[in-house]
């Protein structure tokens, strides 16, 4: 064999290794899990269809040397201006709460302790498209309570937009999507559930029970069902939390209508009775004949709730005639009220609530019979904060 033929064969072998059809790609997917075998084909189709609207994002902060990365997805397309809108997590440009490629001054890792979060709105954001190209992302809106961020991106072609399923059920099989540092699609499957959030967790989140996930950079990515419809957005893979689509859709609707996402400031922290331990639920039923509603765990000092007499230990049974079982239902009602009230942070939201009060005016004296107050007209100011 001549030296020229040997070189030719060697070059051909190198080219073949670079061919996409022959190139080995290490996958982070978990389709070979026994649980997925019965749905492997539809699950594969759903993930590949949804991957068309899943993006990677990265940010850098001038003079601080910090780089952060997360995922996001298209939510709107402006044909006239040839711009797409990307929805992602505001952790991308905050001091905490997102996977960090390079830590710099003022920016801590995702595992930093709870504390005040600083947002760097001047951060330079790059949107990494599935075809390997990149574009500049321009921040157009940030909602701090929900940690949502909207970016405008210049694109010449129409972008694929997702469909939404407005309800996700406990135990439903869903798929958690994102883009890694090489912009490859990442996927794992989980089954969501409700539980009562603590004081450091947002009340509008659902959670995935089990061990902490290890796939990085997928905060802000979509969660889909077997029909490739979005059922939520990843909030943090550290806490395994996500914003369910019922809340997300209302936020998108408010943003499209008002270019802002207002919400009432309640000044209370709740626990759902149905999510308590069984012994406590049974005792509440035996003594007060109630097994549903929200227990007021804390009332912020100086809040309107404190002024109108709501106290720790009270139970919120109904809001505007609708029974409330968990804080996600409450969040959905509040967002609907904001839409009805109209735009503006100075707007007032009026609603009536049914309160089961277990205390006399003396704060530690139990009533022999609980008192229901119905209807109680309450007015709360609209704000963007918690």
N, C-alpha and C positions, 0 to 999 in steps of 0.2 A: 504494500500500500504506500503510495507516494505521500510525501509530507504535505502537499497541497490538498489531497483528499482527506487526510487526517484533520487538517485545520478546518476544512469545509464541514466535516461531520461534527467537529467540536462546536463550531459556531451554530450549526443547526440544532444541536442539543441544547445550547444556551438559549436560543430563541424559543425553543419548545417549552423550556422551563418557565419562560416569561409569558407564554400564552395563557390567557385567563382560563381557557378550558382545561389546561393541564397544571395550572399553578395551585399549590396547596395553600388553603386558607384555614387558619386555626379558628374554629367557631366557639363562641361562648354560649351557644344555644344548648338547650337541654331537651331536645326532642326524643332522646332515647330513654327518658325516664319512663318506667312502666306505666305510670298514671296517664301518660300522653299517648300510649299506643292505640287506644280505641279512637282517638281524634287526631292522629298524627297528620293525615292528609288535609283535612279542613284547617287545622291549626297552622300548618306550613303555608297554605294558601292565604290565610288571614294575615300572618306576619309579613309575608312578602308583599301583599297588597298595601298594608299599612306602612311598610318601610319607605314607600314613595313619598310620604309626607313627613317623615321623621328626619330631623336635622341635628347636626352637632354645632355647638357654640363655644367660643372661647373668649376670654377677656384679659386685658392687661391694664395695669395701672401705672401711669407715668411716674417715673422717679422712685417707684417702690419695688420694682422687680418681681411683682407677683403675677402669676398666671393661674386662671381658674378655667374649668371646663365643665360643660353640662350638655344637656340635650334639649330639644324643643320640637315644635311642629307648626306647619302652616295652618292658619285659621282664616285668612282672607286674601283676596287678589283684586287689585285695582287695574282693570284692563287699560283704562285711559292713560294712567301714569306709569304703567308697567312696574308696579311695585307689589310685593307680597308682604303680608304681616305674619310675623312669627310670634308665637306665644311660648314663654319659657318661665323659669323660676327667677325671681329677683335675687336669689342667692348668688347668681353669676357675678354680680358686682357689689356684693355686701362683704362685710368683714368676717362673716362666719357662714357656715352652713352649706358649702359646696365643695366638691372635690378639687383639690389644689394641685396643679402641676409643679408650681414653684412658689414657695412661701416667701412673702416679702414683708416689709415693715407695715404694720397696721392691718394685716390680713392673716387670720388664723385658719387652721385646718377645720375640717368638718367636725372633728371630735373636740373642739374647744368647748369649755364650760358655758353654761347659760349666762347671759349678760346683755348689755346694751349692744345693739347691732348698728353699725354704721354703713350707709349705702354710698357708693362712689358712682354717682350718675355720670361723671365725666369719663368713666372707663371706656377704653377702646374695645369694641366688640366685633368679632369676626364670626360670620355664619358659614359653616362648612356644609356644602351641599352634597347629596349622595353621589353625584358624578365625579367628586374629587375637586371641584372648583370651590372658590370661596368668594364671599362678598362682605362688604361693610354693613354692620347692623346699626341703625340709628334708633336710639331709645325714644319712643313717643309717649309712653305712659307706664307708670309704676304704681301698683297698689300694694301698700305695705302690709295691710292686715292679711291679705291672701298670699302675699309674696309672689305676685304675678307681675310679669314685665312683657310689654309689647314692643317689638322692634320692626321698623320698616326696612325692607331690603329691595334694592333695585335688581330686577330680573327681567330678561327679555321675553321669556316664554311664560305662558300661564302655569301656575303652580297647582299640583294636586291637593285638593282640600279634603279633609276627613268628614265622615258622617259620624253622628253621635247617637248613642243609646242613653236616654236620660235617666236610666235606673240601673244600679248594680246591686245584686243581692248578696247577702252573706253566704259564703261558701261557694260562690260562683267561680268557675274556672276562668281566669283572665291572664293576659300576657303583658308583661312589663317590658317596654321597649326603650332603646336608647342608641346612642352612637359612641363608640370608643375613641381613643386618641387617633386611630387610623381611619376614622369615620366609617368603620364597619358596623353593621347592625348588631345589637346585642339583644338577647331575649331570655327571659325566664318566666316560668308560670307560677302563679300563686292563687290563693283563695282568700278573699278579703273578709273582714268582720268589723263589728263595732265594739268599742269599749269606751268607758268614761275617761276622757282626757284629763291629765293633771294640769296644774296651774301654768306649766311651761309649754303646754301644747295647745294648738289652736282648736277651737271647738268644731270647726267645719271639716275635720279630717277623718278619714277612715284608715284602718290599719291592717297590715298583714301579720298574723301571728307566726311565731317561729323564730328561727335564727336570723341574725343580721346578714344582709346580702353583701357580697364581695365585689360585684360588678361596679366599676367606677364610671363616673361621668354621665349617668343616666338620669340624674335629677332634672326635672322639667320635661322629661319624655312622656309620651302618652301611654295609657293602659288601655288595651283593646279586648274585645270579646271574640268569640269564634266567627263572628260575621265581619271582623275587621273594623267594627265601630268603636269609637273612643268612649270609654266608660269612666275615665278619670285622668288626672295628671300627677305624675310622681312629685311628691314634695321633698322627701328625704329618704335615701336608702339606708341611712343610719337608723332612723326611727321606724322604717318600713311604713311610712305614712303617705297618703295621697289625697288629693282633692277629688271627690266623686263628681261625676258628670252632671248630676242634678244641680250642684252649686256652680260648677264651671260654666254650664250653659247660661245660667242667669247672669253670671259675671260678664260673659261675652255679649249677651243681649244688652245689658246696661252700658257696656263700653261702646258698642256700636251705636246705641241711641243717644248717649250723653257724652261720649268720650271720657267718661269717668265711671268709677264703680263705688257709689256711696253706700253706706250702711248705717243703721242706728247704733248709737253708743249706749249699751245697756248698763254697763258697770256691774255685771254679775257673772259668776262662774257657776256652772250647773253640773249635776250628775243625773243621768237617766235612771229612773227606778228599775226599768226592765233590764238594765245592765249591771245592777248590783248583785251581790251574792244571794243565792236562793233563800238562805235563812233570814236575811234582812227583808227581802221582798215578802216572805210569808208573814213575818211579824207586822209589817206595815198593813197588810191586808187584814190580819186578825184584829188589829186595834183600830184602824181607821177606814177599812173597806176600800182601800185604794191600791192599785197595782200598776199604775201608769202615771206619767208626768215627769217633770224635772224638779229635782231638789235643789234649792238655792244653797250652794256651798259657801259662797262668799259674796258680800256686797261691798263695792268700792266706797271708801269714805268720800263723802261730798258728792256722790253721784245722784242723779235724779231718782234712781231706784231707792236709795236711802231716804231721800226727801219725801217720797210718797209712802214710805212705811214698809217697804219690802225688807224682810229680815232673813238672816241665816236660818235655815231649817224650814222655811216656807216651801210649798210645793206649787209649781205652775202647772195647772191641769190643761188649760185651753188658752189659745191665743186667737182672737177674732173667730171664735167658735170652732176652731180646729184643734183636736187633741194633739199634744206634742209628746212624743216618746223619747226622742234623743235630740242632741244639739244640732245634728245635720238637718233634721226637719225644721227646727227653729231657725236655722240660718236661711233655709229656703223661703220660709214665711217672711222673714225680715227683708230679704232681697226683693221679693215680690211687692212688699209694701213700699220699698224705695222706688220701684218702677212706677207704682201708682202715684206716689207723691210728686214725681217730677224731678228735674235736675236741680242741682245746687246744694252746697254743703250747709246752707242756712235753712233748708227746708225742714218742716216738722212732720213727723210721722205719728198718726193717731191710731190707736188700736185698743181693744178691750181684752182683758185677761181674766181668767178664773184662777183665784189663788186659794189654796188650802193652807190656812194659818194654824199652826200647832201651838202658838204661844199667845199668852195674854200680853198686855202692854208692858208689864214687868217682864223683862226678856228671858227669865229662867223659869217662869211659872207655866206648867203645862195645863192646857185646857182639858176639862173633862170631855168635851165634845169639840172636834175641830170646826172651825168657822170657814165657810166658803163666801168669798166676796164676788158677786156677779151682778151685772157686769161692772168692771172697774175701768174707767176710761183713763188712759195714760198717754202722755205725749213725750216722745224722745227726739232729741236733735239728731240730724243726719251728719255723719262724719266718715272719713276714710279710715279712721283708726279703730282699734279694738275697743 
